[in-house]
Amino acid sequence: MRLSKITLKDFRGFPGEYEFILGEPGKNLLIHGENGAGKSSLFHALDQFLQASRTKSDIASYRNIFIDAAEPSIKLDIVGFTEGGDRAEGSGTYEWSSEADPEKKALIEEAAKTRGCLDYKALLQTHFVHLKSESVDIFDLLIESLLVHYQNPISRGLLGEEWQRIRGKVNSKLTPRERTEFVASLAKFDQGIKAVIPDLAARANELLAGFDHNIRVELVSEDSARATFRPKNFFRPKVFLKVYYAEEPIAAHHRFLNEARLSAIAIVIYLASLLLNPSSRMKVIVLDDVLIGLDMSNRMPVLNILRQRFADWQIIILTHDRVWYEMVRHQTQETDWCYYELHCSKDIEKGFDRPYSRAIKEGWQELLQRARYHLQQHDERAAAVYARAAFEHKIKKYCEKKKVHVQYTTDAAEIKANWLWEAIKDKLTATGQRAAANSIITDLETYRRVVLNPFSHETAAPVVRSEIEGAINAVEALRNLPG
């Protein structure tokens, strides 16, 4: 089961109605947005909607303040298919508004237990909020967020619910029998926490290995959950996060390690908890700018982890970083991803910032379609630009797929189309396939000079329609390039 469409109306930073179409059966989603363009509003909409099994605020509190008589709502279109191709049970539209609430919907409550909604503020709970302490105690983070729905292997209850019941009885007057039961529940809860944290640390270390930082983590349980009655005291457990660098224990690691390593540790702990939690029919990960503490070399491991370990999850990535957005888009082109951009413009009438969303389809075939569209509209220069973009996109993908050796540069953005094209021809010659590709190469060589080069778009000379049409056809013929 996956999200196929997200519809927001008058919710936080979204005045009016906005749609994000993910298609069927629901692609992963990458969104680039300027600051103030609505990324966090979208994140909170999904996070709050999927918390149906926990306390949720009245949606009226999220109304957009600039819209008169605003009626905020969120609609999620969810779809799944059986092996026979029929729509799976639970497919349909789910709504959260003043008129509808998804709280008692089985699919949403199930998805709430596995949801992975994570923003940068959440990451800070593993290091930044502990700067005044000598150690990092993440018990509250575990029991209130990461392991809320984890089944206690001792009692078979859910750890989050057990802890709530325990806390509810701390200040209550208990009979002797209730005291005995309370002490027993504390013991089972404590045993359950101690049983799960080694698994969590092991999963985290498996993911952490992908960063090649030579660090590992350990979760150490101290101060068991216990109570005394004369005098009356309650003692909460502590779970300390310990970090080893090059197998050496790092005291006060949250003060010693750089932000990239601290962010990596935080991310893998969160992701590891998702792998431990119960499975569901709909598994969604929403990451809102969680990688801003990582440089580019440390961001790619996160993308690799998502692809390899969370291949059966639907992934939604929100970012304000244009370079990272372009990198992820390049890595995921022609796969099960869709792309949107959010821009922020001033509403002329009312003076507030209004977001604008735009679906981005920048694959090779989409670019060719755009070229043909502009040619039909007699906008020859725009058609030529899109034809050239399609040419460059196609030869980049060809070089990547066929492992063609290309002239080196430290900045991938500076790789010139001519380098790629010459490398492809050399490869075809070396492998004895040049003759089979001669007609394709000849046509491309002809139109590269007059249409498919950057300088042809900047001169005042008219662009001949027939030449553009020929260039588009020549680029489309690249689908038949051998190799």
MOZIKA-V605733 format. One record per pair of residues at least 24 apart in sequence whose ideal C-beta (glycine too) atoms are under 8 Angstrom apart, sorted by the first residue. I is the first residue (numbers start at 1). J is the second residue. D is the distance in Angstrom with one decimal. If there is no record, write none. Layout:
BEGIN
I_J_D + I_J_D
END
This chain:
BEGIN
1_78_5.6 + 1_79_7.1 + 1_80_3.8 + 1_88_6.5 + 1_90_6.0 + 1_91_7.2 + 1_107_6.5 + 1_111_7.9 + 1_281_4.5 + 1_282_3.9 + 2_26_2.7 + 2_78_7.0 + 2_79_6.6 + 2_80_6.8 + 2_282_6.7 + 2_314_4.8 + 3_76_5.8 + 3_77_7.0 + 3_78_6.0 + 3_282_7.9 + 3_284_6.8 + 3_314_6.1 + 4_77_4.7 + 4_78_6.8 + 4_79_4.7 + 5_75_7.7 + 5_76_7.5 + 5_77_3.9 + 6_42_7.4 + 6_45_7.6 + 6_46_7.3 + 6_74_7.7 + 6_75_7.6 + 6_76_6.1 + 6_77_7.8 + 7_73_7.8 + 7_74_7.2 + 7_75_4.1 + 7_76_7.8 + 7_77_7.6 + 8_41_7.3 + 8_42_6.9 + 8_45_5.6 + 8_73_7.7 + 8_74_5.8 + 9_71_7.1 + 9_72_6.5 + 9_73_4.7 + 9_74_7.8 + 10_63_5.8 + 10_64_4.7 + 10_67_5.2 + 10_70_3.9 + 10_71_5.9 + 10_72_4.6 + 10_73_7.2 + 11_41_6.3 + 11_45_5.5 + 11_59_7.8 + 11_62_5.5 + 11_63_7.6 + 11_64_6.7 + 11_72_4.5 + 11_73_7.1 + 11_74_6.1 + 12_38_7.7 + 12_40_7.8 + 12_41_3.7 + 12_44_6.5 + 12_45_7.3 + 12_62_5.3 + 12_64_6.4 + 12_72_7.8 + 13_37_7.7 + 13_38_4.4 + 13_40_7.4 + 13_41_4.0 + 13_64_7.1 + 13_353_7.9 + 13_355_6.1 + 14_38_5.6 + 14_41_5.7 + 14_42_7.8 + 14_64_6.5 + 14_355_6.4 + 15_64_4.7 + 15_66_5.5 + 15_67_4.8 + 15_70_7.6 + 15_347_7.8 + 15_352_7.7 + 15_354_6.0 + 16_67_7.1 + 18_355_7.4 + 18_357_5.6 + 19_357_7.9 + 20_340_6.0 + 20_357_6.9 + 21_338_7.5 + 21_359_6.8 + 22_338_5.7 + 23_338_6.5 + 24_79_5.3 + 25_79_5.7 + 25_80_6.6 + 25_81_5.9 + 26_78_7.8 + 26_79_6.3 + 26_314_5.8 + 27_336_4.9 + 27_337_5.7 + 27_338_4.5 + 28_314_6.1 + 28_315_4.4 + 28_316_7.0 + 28_317_7.8 + 28_332_7.4 + 28_336_6.0 + 28_337_4.7 + 28_338_7.4 + 29_314_8.0 + 29_315_7.5 + 29_316_4.5 + 29_317_7.3 + 29_337_7.3 + 29_338_5.8 + 29_339_7.8 + 29_340_7.0 + 30_316_8.0 + 30_317_5.1 + 30_319_7.8 + 30_325_6.7 + 30_328_5.5 + 30_329_6.2 + 30_332_7.0 + 30_337_5.9 + 30_338_7.5 + 30_339_5.1 + 30_340_7.5 + 31_316_7.5 + 31_317_7.1 + 31_318_4.9 + 31_319_7.3 + 31_339_7.6 + 31_340_4.7 + 31_341_7.2 + 31_342_6.2 + 32_319_6.0 + 32_320_7.3 + 32_321_7.9 + 32_322_6.2 + 32_325_3.9 + 32_339_7.9 + 32_340_7.7 + 32_341_5.1 + 32_342_7.1 + 33_318_6.6 + 33_319_7.6 + 33_320_6.1 + 33_341_7.0 + 33_342_3.4 + 33_343_7.7 + 33_344_8.0 + 33_355_7.6 + 34_320_6.5 + 34_342_6.8 + 34_343_6.1 + 34_344_5.0 + 35_320_5.7 + 35_344_7.7 + 36_344_5.0 + 36_353_5.4 + 36_355_7.9 + 37_342_3.9 + 37_343_5.9 + 37_344_4.2 + 37_353_8.0 + 37_355_4.7 + 37_356_7.9 + 38_342_5.3 + 38_344_7.8 + 38_355_3.9 + 38_357_7.8 + 39_288_6.2 + 39_289_7.2 + 39_318_4.4 + 39_319_7.7 + 39_320_6.9 + 39_342_6.4 + 40_119_7.4 + 40_288_6.3 + 42_318_6.6 + 43_117_6.8 + 43_119_6.1 + 43_286_5.9 + 43_288_4.1 + 43_318_6.0 + 45_74_5.0 + 46_117_6.3 + 46_284_7.3 + 46_286_5.2 + 46_316_7.2 + 47_115_7.4 + 47_117_3.9 + 47_286_6.8 + 48_74_7.9 + 48_96_7.6 + 49_74_5.2 + 49_76_6.4 + 49_94_7.8 + 49_96_5.4 + 49_102_6.6 + 49_108_7.4 + 50_108_6.7 + 50_111_5.6 + 50_112_5.2 + 50_115_4.3 + 50_117_6.8 + 50_284_6.8 + 51_112_5.5 + 51_115_7.4 + 52_101_7.9 + 52_102_5.0 + 52_103_4.6 + 52_104_7.9 + 52_105_6.8 + 52_108_4.4 + 52_109_5.2 + 52_112_5.2 + 53_103_7.5 + 53_109_4.4 + 53_112_4.5 + 53_113_6.9 + 54_112_6.8 + 54_148_7.7 + 56_103_7.0 + 59_96_5.7 + 59_97_6.2 + 59_98_6.6 + 60_98_6.5 + 66_347_7.7 + 66_350_5.9 + 66_352_4.7 + 71_97_6.9 + 71_98_6.5 + 72_97_7.0 + 73_97_3.6 + 73_98_7.8 + 73_100_8.0 + 76_102_8.0 + 78_107_6.8 + 78_282_6.5 + 80_281_6.8 + 80_282_7.7 + 88_281_7.7 + 90_281_6.6 + 107_281_6.4 + 107_282_6.2 + 110_280_4.4 + 110_281_6.3 + 110_282_7.1 + 111_280_5.4 + 111_281_7.5 + 111_282_4.3 + 111_283_7.3 + 111_284_6.6 + 112_149_7.8 + 113_149_3.9 + 113_277_6.3 + 113_278_5.6 + 113_280_6.1 + 114_149_7.6 + 114_274_6.8 + 114_277_5.4 + 114_278_6.6 + 114_279_6.6 + 114_280_4.5 + 114_282_7.8 + 114_283_5.0 + 114_284_7.8 + 115_284_5.8 + 115_286_7.7 + 116_270_7.2 + 116_271_7.4 + 116_274_4.8 + 116_283_7.8 + 116_284_6.8 + 116_285_3.9 + 116_286_6.8 + 116_287_8.0 + 116_313_7.4 + 117_284_7.9 + 117_285_7.9 + 117_286_4.5 + 117_288_7.9 + 118_267_7.9 + 118_270_5.4 + 118_285_7.6 + 118_286_7.0 + 118_287_5.5 + 118_288_7.2 + 118_290_5.4 + 119_287_7.8 + 119_288_4.0 + 119_289_6.6 + 119_290_6.4 + 120_288_7.1 + 120_289_5.3 + 120_290_5.5 + 120_292_5.9 + 120_293_7.3 + 122_270_7.1 + 122_290_7.8 + 123_263_6.1 + 123_266_4.0 + 123_267_6.7 + 123_270_7.5 + 123_290_6.0 + 123_293_7.3 + 124_266_7.8 + 125_266_7.8 + 126_241_6.6 + 126_254_7.9 + 126_262_7.4 + 126_265_6.4 + 126_266_4.1 + 126_269_6.1 + 127_253_8.0 + 127_254_4.0 + 127_262_4.6 + 127_265_7.5 + 127_266_6.6 + 128_254_7.6 + 130_254_5.5 + 131_254_6.5 + 131_255_6.7 + 134_251_7.7 + 134_252_5.6 + 135_240_5.3 + 135_241_7.9 + 135_252_7.3 + 136_240_6.5 + 136_241_4.3 + 136_253_7.5 + 136_254_5.5 + 137_238_4.9 + 137_239_6.5 + 137_240_5.8 + 137_241_7.8 + 138_219_7.7 + 138_239_5.6 + 138_240_7.7 + 138_241_5.3 + 138_269_7.6 + 139_193_7.9 + 139_236_6.7 + 139_237_5.5 + 139_238_5.6 + 139_239_4.4 + 142_193_7.6 + 142_197_7.7 + 142_200_7.9 + 142_239_6.0 + 142_273_7.8 + 143_193_7.8 + 146_200_7.9 + 146_269_7.3 + 146_270_6.8 + 146_273_3.8 + 147_196_6.5 + 147_200_7.7 + 147_273_6.3 + 147_276_7.4 + 147_277_7.5 + 149_277_5.6 + 149_278_6.3 + 150_196_6.1 + 150_273_7.9 + 150_276_6.1 + 150_277_5.8 + 150_278_7.6 + 151_278_6.8 + 152_188_6.7 + 152_189_6.8 + 152_192_3.5 + 152_196_8.0 + 153_192_6.0 + 153_195_5.1 + 153_196_7.1 + 154_188_4.7 + 154_191_4.6 + 154_192_4.7 + 154_195_6.8 + 155_185_7.5 + 155_188_4.3 + 155_189_7.2 + 155_192_6.4 + 159_189_7.3 + 159_192_6.2 + 159_193_7.1 + 159_196_7.6 + 162_188_7.8 + 162_189_5.1 + 162_192_7.6 + 163_189_6.7 + 166_225_7.2 + 170_227_7.4 + 170_234_4.8 + 179_229_6.4 + 182_227_6.8 + 183_226_8.0 + 183_227_6.8 + 186_225_4.8 + 186_226_6.0 + 186_227_6.3 + 187_225_8.0 + 189_225_5.6 + 190_224_4.6 + 190_225_4.4 + 190_226_7.5 + 190_237_6.2 + 193_221_6.3 + 193_225_7.6 + 193_237_6.0 + 193_239_7.0 + 194_221_4.9 + 196_276_7.1 + 197_221_6.0 + 197_239_6.0 + 199_276_6.2 + 200_269_7.3 + 200_272_5.6 + 200_273_6.3 + 200_276_6.0 + 201_272_8.0 + 203_272_3.7 + 203_275_5.3 + 203_276_6.4 + 204_265_7.8 + 204_268_4.6 + 204_269_5.1 + 204_271_8.0 + 204_272_4.1 + 205_268_7.8 + 206_272_7.7 + 207_268_4.0 + 207_271_5.8 + 207_272_6.0 + 207_305_5.5 + 207_309_6.9 + 208_264_6.6 + 208_265_7.0 + 208_268_4.8 + 210_301_4.4 + 210_304_6.1 + 210_305_5.6 + 211_264_4.8 + 211_268_8.0 + 211_298_6.2 + 211_301_4.8 + 212_301_7.6 + 213_245_7.9 + 213_260_8.0 + 213_261_5.4 + 213_264_6.3 + 214_245_6.6 + 214_246_5.3 + 215_243_6.1 + 215_244_6.5 + 215_245_5.0 + 215_257_7.7 + 215_261_6.1 + 215_264_7.9 + 215_265_7.2 + 216_243_7.6 + 216_244_5.1 + 216_247_8.0 + 217_241_6.3 + 217_242_6.8 + 217_243_5.6 + 217_244_7.6 + 217_265_6.1 + 217_268_7.9 + 217_269_7.3 + 218_242_4.3 + 218_243_7.7 + 218_244_7.0 + 241_265_7.7 + 241_269_7.8 + 259_293_4.5 + 259_294_8.0 + 260_293_6.5 + 260_294_5.3 + 260_295_6.1 + 260_298_5.0 + 262_293_7.1 + 263_290_7.8 + 263_291_7.3 + 263_293_3.6 + 263_294_5.3 + 263_298_7.6 + 264_294_6.9 + 264_298_6.3 + 264_301_7.7 + 267_291_7.9 + 267_302_6.2 + 268_305_7.8 + 271_305_6.6 + 271_309_7.4 + 271_310_7.5 + 274_310_7.5 + 274_313_7.9 + 275_309_7.0 + 282_314_7.6 + 283_310_7.9 + 283_312_6.7 + 283_313_4.4 + 283_314_6.8 + 284_313_6.7 + 284_314_5.0 + 284_315_8.0 + 284_316_6.9 + 285_310_6.2 + 285_313_5.2 + 285_314_7.3 + 285_315_5.0 + 285_316_6.9 + 286_316_4.5 + 286_318_7.4 + 287_315_7.6 + 287_316_7.1 + 287_317_5.1 + 287_318_6.8 + 288_318_4.6 + 289_318_6.4 + 289_319_5.7 + 289_320_6.2 + 289_321_7.7 + 291_319_7.3 + 291_321_7.7 + 291_324_6.7 + 292_321_7.0 + 296_323_7.2 + 296_324_7.3 + 296_327_7.0 + 299_324_6.1 + 299_327_7.5 + 300_327_7.8 + 303_328_6.2 + 303_331_6.4 + 329_360_7.8 + 329_362_7.1 + 333_362_7.4 + 333_363_5.7 + 333_393_7.8 + 333_397_7.2 + 334_363_5.7 + 334_364_7.7 + 334_397_7.2 + 362_389_8.0 + 362_393_7.4 + 363_393_7.3 + 364_390_5.4 + 364_393_4.8 + 364_394_4.7 + 364_397_6.8 + 365_390_8.0 + 367_393_6.1 + 368_472_6.3 + 368_475_6.5 + 368_476_6.0 + 371_468_7.7 + 371_472_5.2 + 372_472_6.3 + 375_465_7.0 + 375_468_5.9 + 375_469_6.4 + 375_472_7.1 + 380_462_7.9 + 380_463_4.4 + 380_464_7.8 + 380_465_5.7 + 380_468_5.5 + 381_457_6.1 + 381_463_5.7 + 383_468_5.2 + 383_472_7.4 + 384_451_5.2 + 384_456_6.7 + 384_457_5.8 + 384_463_5.6 + 384_468_5.3 + 384_471_7.1 + 385_457_5.7 + 387_451_6.3 + 387_452_6.5 + 387_468_6.4 + 387_471_4.9 + 387_472_5.0 + 387_475_5.9 + 388_451_7.0 + 388_452_4.9 + 388_453_7.2 + 388_454_7.3 + 388_457_7.5 + 390_472_7.8 + 390_475_5.1 + 391_417_7.1 + 391_444_7.6 + 391_448_7.9 + 391_452_5.0 + 391_471_7.9 + 391_475_4.7 + 391_478_7.6 + 392_417_4.8 + 392_420_7.6 + 394_475_6.6 + 394_478_4.9 + 395_420_4.6 + 395_421_5.8 + 395_424_6.1 + 395_478_7.3 + 396_420_6.2 + 398_424_6.2 + 398_478_7.3 + 398_481_6.6 + 398_483_7.4 + 399_423_6.4 + 399_424_6.6 + 402_427_6.9 + 402_483_5.1 + 417_452_8.0 + 417_453_7.9 + 421_448_7.5 + 424_481_7.6 + 424_483_7.9 + 427_483_6.6 + 428_481_8.0 + 428_482_6.9 + 428_483_6.3 + 431_483_6.8 + 433_482_4.4 + 433_483_6.0 + 436_482_5.0 + 437_481_5.8 + 437_482_5.6 + 440_474_7.5 + 440_477_5.1 + 440_478_6.7 + 440_480_6.5 + 440_481_5.9 + 443_470_7.4 + 443_473_7.7 + 443_474_4.1 + 443_477_6.6 + 444_474_5.1 + 444_475_7.5 + 444_477_8.0 + 444_478_7.6 + 446_470_7.6 + 446_474_7.5 + 447_471_3.8 + 447_474_5.0
END
